Amino acid sequence: MTKRTLLVLIPALLLLAACGQPVPQEKVAYVGEWRSQTMALLLTPDGTVAYKRLKGGVTTSVNGPLRRFEGDNFVVGVPILSTTFEVSKPPYQEAGAWKMVVDGVELTRVR
């Protein structure tokens, strides 16, 4: 790959990465900071997502724009590199706290 190609490709990828979708009104319950002992998830109204998980001694992080919702699940990243977060229980209230289950982990919304 030439330097000229990289000079075009890198800004284009950065531009794509900045083009997240705002959270749709029907999914506004997903917005907020969610935590468990091994996972942290932040989803902002403008569609920015920050995720960090510790599993088996390995830390995984994803930071990127919200691409879309697929049912209860949501997709984060750029068109070529994206991650789907599996939501088996969308946001719900239990004993006065908001919770949801993402990738098999129960998260609680932080106030």
N, CA and C of each residue as an Amber inpcrd file, in Angstrom:
protein
   333
   0.8410000  -1.1640000   0.0000000   0.0000000   0.0000000   0.0000000
   0.8930000   1.2350000   0.0000000   0.5930000   2.1810000  -0.8410000
   1.4190000   3.3730000  -0.9410000   1.0380000   4.3890000   0.1310000
   1.9240000   5.3590000   0.3420000   1.6470000   6.4170000   1.3100000
   0.4270000   7.2250000   0.8880000   0.2780000   7.4060000  -0.3790000
  -0.8560000   8.1870000  -0.8840000  -2.1800000   7.4730000  -0.5760000
  -2.1940000   6.1580000  -0.7550000  -3.3990000   5.3850000  -0.4440000
  -3.7170000   5.4850000   1.0410000  -2.6940000   5.3920000   1.8840000
  -2.9060000   5.5060000   3.3230000  -3.4250000   6.8890000   3.7090000
  -2.9310000   7.9220000   3.0300000  -3.3770000   9.2780000   3.3270000
  -4.8620000   9.4720000   3.0020000  -5.3730000   8.7070000   2.0910000
  -6.7950000   8.7730000   1.7510000  -7.5990000   7.8160000   2.6290000
  -7.0860000   6.6280000   2.8520000  -7.8140000   5.5960000   3.5780000
  -8.0010000   5.9300000   5.0570000  -6.9800000   6.3950000   5.7250000
  -7.0590000   6.6680000   7.1610000  -8.0880000   7.7530000   7.4740000
  -8.0650000   8.9120000   6.8080000  -9.1130000   9.9110000   7.0970000
 -10.5190000   9.3990000   6.7640000 -10.6370000   8.5960000   5.7190000
 -11.9550000   8.0550000   5.3570000 -12.4770000   7.1340000   6.4560000
 -11.6100000   6.2830000   7.0050000 -12.0220000   5.4000000   8.0960000
 -12.3670000   6.1880000   9.3560000 -11.6100000   7.2390000   9.6450000
 -11.9110000   8.0760000  10.8020000 -13.2550000   8.7810000  10.6350000
 -13.5320000   9.2240000   9.4250000 -14.8110000   9.8670000   9.1450000
 -15.9620000   8.8850000   9.3340000 -15.7990000   7.6660000   8.8380000
 -16.8290000   6.6390000   9.0110000 -17.0310000   6.3200000  10.4870000
 -15.9500000   6.2620000  11.2210000 -16.0360000   5.9280000  12.6480000
 -16.7940000   6.9910000  13.4220000 -16.7210000   8.2250000  12.9730000
 -17.3960000   9.3190000  13.6630000 -18.8800000   9.3890000  13.3410000
 -19.3470000   8.5910000  12.4090000 -20.7320000   8.6600000  11.9450000
 -21.6190000   7.6470000  12.6450000 -21.7610000   7.7800000  13.9390000
 -22.6530000   6.8930000  14.6690000 -24.0910000   7.3420000  14.5090000
 -24.9970000   6.4520000  14.8200000 -26.4180000   6.7550000  14.7530000
 -26.9050000   7.1260000  16.1540000 -27.6630000   8.2110000  16.2900000
 -28.2400000   8.5030000  17.6070000 -29.1630000   7.3570000  18.0310000
 -29.3140000   7.1890000  19.3260000 -30.1760000   6.1250000  19.8360000
 -31.6260000   6.4720000  19.4830000 -32.3420000   5.5350000  18.8230000
 -33.7410000   5.8040000  18.4710000 -34.5990000   5.9840000  19.7270000
 -35.6370000   6.7690000  19.6080000 -36.5080000   7.0560000  20.7490000
 -37.0260000   5.7800000  21.4240000 -37.3410000   4.7510000  20.6370000
 -37.8850000   3.5220000  21.2260000 -36.8250000   2.6970000  21.9680000
 -35.5500000   3.0820000  21.8580000 -34.4610000   2.3670000  22.5480000
 -33.7720000   3.2500000  23.5860000 -34.3870000   4.3650000  23.9590000
 -33.7630000   5.3170000  24.8760000 -33.4560000   4.6930000  26.2410000
 -34.1420000   3.6240000  26.6190000 -33.8610000   2.9550000  27.8950000
 -32.4510000   2.3620000  27.9280000 -31.8280000   2.1420000  26.7720000
 -30.4680000   1.5960000  26.6980000 -29.4110000   2.6330000  27.0810000
 -29.7620000   3.9070000  26.9830000 -28.8030000   4.9820000  27.2240000
 -28.4040000   5.0070000  28.6940000 -27.1080000   5.1340000  28.9340000
 -26.6030000   5.2590000  30.2960000 -25.3290000   4.4750000  30.4990000
 -24.8810000   4.4880000  31.7290000 -23.6870000   3.7280000  32.1240000
 -24.1550000   2.4870000  32.8580000 -23.7240000   1.3330000  32.3740000
 -24.1400000   0.0350000  32.9110000 -22.9060000  -0.6970000  33.4260000
 -23.0370000  -1.3700000  34.5770000 -21.8740000  -2.0420000  35.1600000
 -22.2300000  -3.3700000  35.8170000 -21.2240000  -4.2320000  35.8340000
 -21.2100000  -5.4310000  36.6680000 -19.7890000  -5.5170000  37.2080000
 -19.4640000  -6.5810000  37.9190000 -18.0950000  -6.7250000  38.4290000
 -17.0830000  -6.9090000  37.3030000 -17.5170000  -7.4610000  36.1690000
 -16.5740000  -7.7840000  35.0940000 -16.8220000  -7.0220000  33.7970000
 -17.8260000  -6.1450000  33.7820000 -18.1540000  -5.4560000  32.5310000
 -18.6050000  -4.0290000  32.8060000 -18.2440000  -3.1290000  31.8970000
 -18.7290000  -1.7500000  31.9110000 -19.1660000  -1.3960000  30.5010000
 -20.3260000  -0.7630000  30.3840000 -20.8770000  -0.3880000  29.0870000
 -21.4660000   1.0020000  29.2030000 -21.0630000   1.8920000  28.3160000
 -21.6030000   3.2480000  28.2620000 -22.1990000   3.4510000  26.8870000
 -23.4580000   3.8710000  26.8480000 -24.1340000   4.1820000  25.5940000
 -24.7320000   5.5750000  25.7480000 -24.2630000   6.5210000  24.9340000
 -24.7230000   7.9000000  25.0230000 -25.8530000   8.1550000  24.0240000
 -26.6570000   9.1830000  24.2620000 -27.7680000   9.4850000  23.3530000
 -27.3360000   9.7310000  21.9110000 -26.1170000  10.2520000  21.7240000
 -25.6520000  10.5380000  20.3590000 -25.1050000   9.3090000  19.6380000
 -25.0730000   8.1540000  20.3210000 -24.6520000   6.9200000  19.6780000
 -23.1990000   6.5410000  19.8840000 -22.5600000   7.0810000  20.8910000
 -21.1940000   6.6860000  21.2290000 -21.2580000   5.5220000  22.2160000
 -20.4400000   4.4950000  21.9610000 -20.4430000   3.3060000  22.8210000
 -19.0230000   3.0430000  23.3190000 -18.8980000   2.8030000  24.6300000
 -17.6290000   2.4050000  25.2330000 -17.9040000   1.1460000  26.0580000
 -17.1110000   0.1040000  25.8220000 -17.3300000  -1.2020000  26.4390000
 -16.0070000  -1.7490000  26.9130000 -16.0200000  -2.3630000  28.0980000
 -14.8230000  -3.0230000  28.6210000 -15.2850000  -4.2350000  29.4140000
 -14.6190000  -5.3790000  29.1640000 -14.9870000  -6.6180000  29.8540000
 -13.7430000  -7.4040000  30.2230000 -13.7660000  -7.9400000  31.4360000
 -12.7100000  -8.8280000  31.9100000 -13.2960000 -10.2340000  31.9540000
 -12.6800000 -11.1600000  31.2040000 -13.1620000 -12.5400000  31.1570000
 -11.9590000 -13.4600000  31.0270000 -11.8080000 -14.3530000  31.9800000
 -10.7030000 -15.3010000  31.9390000  -9.3360000 -14.6450000  31.9480000
  -9.2120000 -13.5300000  32.6590000  -7.9310000 -12.8310000  32.7400000
  -7.6120000 -11.9700000  31.5330000  -8.5270000 -11.8990000  30.5680000
  -8.3120000 -11.1070000  29.3570000  -9.2950000  -9.9400000  29.3470000
  -8.7890000  -8.7440000  29.0740000  -9.6380000  -7.5680000  28.9800000
  -9.9320000  -7.2700000  27.5170000 -11.2130000  -7.0910000  27.2220000
 -11.6550000  -6.7300000  25.8800000 -12.2880000  -5.3510000  25.9440000
 -11.9140000  -4.4770000  25.0140000 -12.4720000  -3.1310000  24.9520000
 -12.9820000  -2.8470000  23.5490000 -14.1020000  -2.1630000  23.4760000
 -14.6500000  -1.6940000  22.2070000 -15.1190000  -0.2650000  22.4230000
 -14.6400000   0.6290000  21.6000000 -15.0850000   2.0180000  21.6200000
 -15.4200000   2.3980000  20.1940000 -16.6310000   2.8570000  19.9710000
 -16.9970000   3.2100000  18.6080000 -18.4000000   3.7400000  18.5170000
 -18.8160000   4.0100000  17.2980000 -20.1610000   4.5360000  17.0740000
 -21.2060000   3.4270000  17.0090000 -22.3890000   3.7510000  17.4590000
 -23.5260000   2.8590000  17.3100000 -23.9140000   2.8270000  15.8340000
 -23.9880000   1.6380000  15.2640000 -24.3860000   1.5070000  13.8550000
 -25.8880000   1.3470000  13.7190000 -26.4420000   0.4140000  14.5260000
 -27.8800000   0.1490000  14.4210000 -28.3030000  -0.8250000  15.5220000
 -29.6090000  -0.9160000  15.7020000 -30.2100000  -1.9410000  16.5540000
 -30.7510000  -3.0280000  15.6490000 -30.6140000  -4.2640000  16.0830000
 -31.2000000  -5.4270000  15.3990000 -32.0400000  -6.1410000  16.4430000
 -33.3210000  -5.7950000  16.4910000 -34.1690000  -6.2830000  17.5680000
 -33.6880000  -5.6570000  18.8660000 -33.3860000  -6.4790000  19.8680000
 -32.8560000  -5.9680000  21.1360000 -31.3380000  -5.7870000  21.0870000
 -30.6660000  -6.4390000  20.1500000 -29.2130000  -6.3540000  20.0260000
 -28.8080000  -5.0340000  19.3800000 -27.5280000  -4.6520000  19.5730000
 -27.0440000  -3.4540000  18.8940000 -25.6500000  -3.7120000  18.3220000
 -25.3690000  -3.0220000  17.2130000 -24.1280000  -3.1910000  16.4680000
 -23.3000000  -1.9190000  16.6290000 -22.0120000  -2.1000000  16.9510000
 -21.0930000  -0.9930000  17.1880000 -19.8860000  -1.1400000  16.2800000
 -19.3910000  -0.0250000  15.7300000 -18.1700000  -0.0340000  14.9340000
 -18.3520000   0.6040000  13.5850000 -17.3970000   0.3520000  12.7180000
 -17.4380000   0.8440000  11.3410000 -17.8860000  -0.3020000  10.4510000
 -18.3430000   0.0040000   9.2310000 -18.8810000  -1.0580000   8.3770000
 -17.9860000  -2.2910000   8.2220000 -16.6980000  -2.1230000   8.1450000
 -15.8080000  -3.2710000   7.9410000 -15.5420000  -4.0040000   9.2550000
 -15.4000000  -3.2590000  10.3320000 -15.1000000  -3.8220000  11.6470000
 -16.2150000  -3.4540000  12.6130000 -17.0800000  -4.4110000  12.9180000
 -18.1610000  -4.1230000  13.8470000 -18.3630000  -5.2940000  14.7950000
 -19.0280000  -5.0020000  15.9050000 -19.3140000  -5.9930000  16.9290000
 -20.7940000  -5.9240000  17.2550000 -21.4250000  -7.0850000  17.3520000
 -22.8230000  -7.1390000  17.7570000 -22.8960000  -7.5290000  19.2280000
 -23.5920000  -6.7140000  20.0060000 -23.8080000  -7.0000000  21.4120000
 -25.1540000  -7.6910000  21.5420000 -25.1370000  -8.9080000  22.0880000
 -26.3510000  -9.7040000  22.2330000 -27.0490000  -9.3400000  23.5360000
 -28.2450000  -8.8170000  23.4040000 -29.0360000  -8.4070000  24.5640000
 -30.1380000  -9.4450000  24.7680000 -29.9510000 -10.3160000  25.7680000
 -30.9500000 -11.3530000  26.0140000 -32.0920000 -10.8460000  26.8890000
 -31.8500000  -9.7840000  27.6560000 -32.9090000  -9.1230000  28.4230000
 -32.7080000  -7.6230000  28.2720000 -33.5810000  -6.9630000  27.5060000
 -33.4570000  -5.5070000  27.3480000 -33.7040000  -4.8150000  28.6910000
 -33.4190000  -3.5160000  28.7740000 -33.5520000  -2.8020000  30.0500000
 -34.9090000  -3.0400000  30.7200000 -34.8250000  -3.3310000  32.0210000
 -36.0160000  -3.5700000  32.8340000 -35.7280000  -3.1060000  34.2550000
 -36.7890000  -2.8300000  35.0160000 -36.6190000  -2.4170000  36.3980000
 -36.8510000  -3.5940000  37.3310000 -35.9600000  -3.6870000  38.3290000
 -36.0820000  -4.7150000  39.3530000 -35.6630000  -4.1110000  40.6810000
 -36.5730000  -4.1130000  41.6400000 -36.3020000  -3.5710000  42.9840000
 -35.7600000  -2.1440000  42.9120000 -36.3270000  -1.3440000  42.0230000
 -35.9400000   0.0640000  41.9110000 -34.6800000   0.3290000  41.1070000
 -34.0350000  -0.7060000  40.6060000 -32.8100000  -0.5360000  39.8150000
 -33.0720000  -0.9560000  38.3720000 -32.4350000  -0.2490000  37.4400000
 -32.5180000  -0.6340000  36.0300000 -31.4500000  -1.6640000  35.7370000
 -31.8420000  -2.7380000  35.0410000 -30.9140000  -3.8110000  34.6910000
 -31.1240000  -4.2100000  33.2420000 -30.1230000  -4.8750000  32.6720000
 -30.2470000  -5.5260000  31.3680000 -29.1630000  -6.5940000  31.2920000
 -29.3690000  -7.5790000  30.4140000 -28.4010000  -8.6630000  30.2610000
 -27.8000000  -8.5560000  28.8590000 -26.4780000  -8.3200000  28.8220000
 -25.7370000  -8.1610000  27.5750000 -24.6420000  -9.2170000  27.5290000
 -24.5870000  -9.9560000  26.4410000 -23.5850000 -11.0150000  26.2690000
 -23.5300000 -11.9480000  27.4820000 -24.7160000 -12.2330000  28.0320000
 -24.8110000 -13.1710000  29.1450000 -24.4780000 -12.6040000  30.5080000
 -24.2360000 -11.3000000  30.6120000 -23.8660000 -10.6710000  31.8810000
 -24.9660000  -9.6940000  32.2990000 -25.4370000  -9.8330000  33.5400000
 -26.4330000  -8.8900000  34.0500000 -25.7350000  -7.5950000  34.4590000
 -26.1850000  -6.4980000  33.8790000 -25.6340000  -5.1790000  34.1630000
 -26.6710000  -4.3430000  34.9040000 -26.2030000  -3.4310000  35.7410000
 -27.0630000  -2.4960000  36.4580000 -26.6810000  -1.0820000  36.0450000
 -27.6910000  -0.2620000  35.7670000 -27.4030000   1.1260000  35.3740000
 -26.9150000   1.8970000  36.5900000 -25.8320000   2.6480000  36.3860000
 -25.2420000   3.4970000  37.4240000 -25.9160000   4.8610000  37.3300000
 -26.2660000   5.3980000  38.4490000 -26.9440000   6.7110000  38.4590000
 -25.9860000   7.8370000  38.2070000
